[in-house]
Amino acid sequence: MDHAAAAYHTDLMTITRFVLNEQSKHPEARGDFTILLSHIVLGCKFVCSAVSKAGLAKLIGLAGGTNVQGEEQKKLDVLSNEVFIKALVSSGRTSILVSEEDEDAFFVEPSKRGRYCVCFDPLDGSSNIDCGVSIGTIFGIYMLKNDSEGSLNSVLQAGKNMVAAGYCMYGSSCTLVLSTGTGVNGFTLDPSLGEFILTHPNIKVPTKGKIYSINEGNARHWDEPTKKYVERCKFPEDGSSPKSLRYIGSMVADVHRTLLYGGIFMYPADKKSPNGKLRTLYEVFPMSFIMEQAGGQAFTGTERALDIIPTKIHQRSPIFLGSFDDIEEIKSLYAANEASKAT
């Protein structure tokens, strides 16, 4: 093998080229989605750069205080939110934006409106910035209902109606995982080129995994099916090896590991959070969409996660997502629990 040549691939599949190739398969496409995605990618690059400097900026007094000109510096999550709002609006392809950082939905002014609605968490896991844990941006994209001018009904719809979903993880490398409804692909940012390069084509989650991921600190609040499942993970009834517990506390990082290695990620409803903790529109839906596209499943404890029809933009939901067989097991435990209540 010519290692020198391998080190400098000349036929690079960038995310822009990838999306344009996909677009060419749909002769009716106008390129709107490609333009929208390029603005999301730009936002991810900006946030990646800001995250990598966050610790240093804090050391030299550039975060959360004032700079030498006396200008107030913004916290990273607020800055990330502004970057994505401006990037999405300037694309001219969006109509409604729902952000984790903003209490109300943002309606784009009529002259700049397009056909898409974007729900996003600009910096998920931002409380982990100071300790260097991987954090990320999560987004889900809907098409406007019936070519209307846009009302909240266009975002308050089932997750299965999304046209695309993705997340960008800022960690040891900057990785963007995207699904447009025809599988899942992962791209890694090459800092020397400033481009996302296809590094994980056609990601498939293993059918069964050896890892479970849950906040065990909430164990005393769990319902019976969750308790039984975690007990089985630790003490398998068939005498097989127990599953390993891995919990980072940053949804993007935990789900990314589950996607690549298999297993199950859980944030169930419990006595403390009876409706679950994670937000439906911009955490549960995009991650569930990606997991299903990769051959896994996503379940709330009562139904398929993507079948939920939210009534509020910041609604919360329980979630179990991951390998197909692992989700089947938790579903059977919930079904048995319901059957025992009925008798």
JOHUSUL-V364334 format. One line per field, one symbol per residue. ss: DSSP state (h for helix, s for strand, l for the rest). phi: phi as a letter, one per 30 degrees, with the letter a starting at -180 (. if undefined). burial: b if it has 9 or more other ideal C-beta (glycine too) atoms within 8 Angstrom, else e. A space follows every 10 residues. Layout:
ss: ???
phi: ???
burial: ???
This chain:
ss: llhhhhhlll lllshhhhhh hhhhllllll lhhhhhhhhh hhhhhhhhhh hhhhhhhhhl lllllsllll lslllhhhhh hhhhhhhhhh lllssssssl lllllssllh hhssssssss sssslhhhhh hlllssssss ssslhhhlll lhhhllllhh hllsssssss lllssssssl llllssssss llllssssss llllllllll sssllhhhhh hllhhhhhhh hhhhllllll lllsslllll hhhhhhhhhh hllsssslll lllllllssh hhhhhhhhhh hhhlllsssl lllshhhlll lllllsslss sslhhhhhhh hhhhhhhhhh hhl
phi: .ddddddbdc cdcddddddd dddddbeddc jddddedddd ddeddddedd ddceddeddc icbibbcddi ddccddddde ddddeddddd diccbbbccd dcdcdccdde dcdbcccbca cdbdiddced cidebacbbb bccedhhddj beedcdbedd ddcaaabbcc bdbccccbbc jbjbbcbcdc ddcibdcdbb dhdbdedbbc bbbadddced cdddededdd ddddbedcid dddccbbcjb eedddddddd cijbcbbddb ddbdcicddd dbbddddddd dddcjcbbbc jbadedcdcd cbdcecadab bleedddedd dddddddddd ddc
burial: eeeeeeeeee ebebbbbbbb ebbeeeeebe ebbbbbbbbb bbbbbbbbeb beebbebbee eebeeebeee eebeebbbbb bbbbbebbbe bebbbbbbbb ebeebbebee ebbbebbbbb bbbbbbebbe eebbbbbbbb bbbbeeeeeb eeebbbbebe ebbbbbbbbb beebbbbbbb eeebbbbbbb eeeebbbbeb eebebeeebe bbbbeeebee ebbebbbbbb ebbeebeeee eebebbbbeb bbbbbbbbbb bbbbbbbbbb eebeebebbb bbbbbbbbbb bbbbebbbbb beeebbbbeb eebebbbbbb bbbbebbbbb bebbebbeee eee
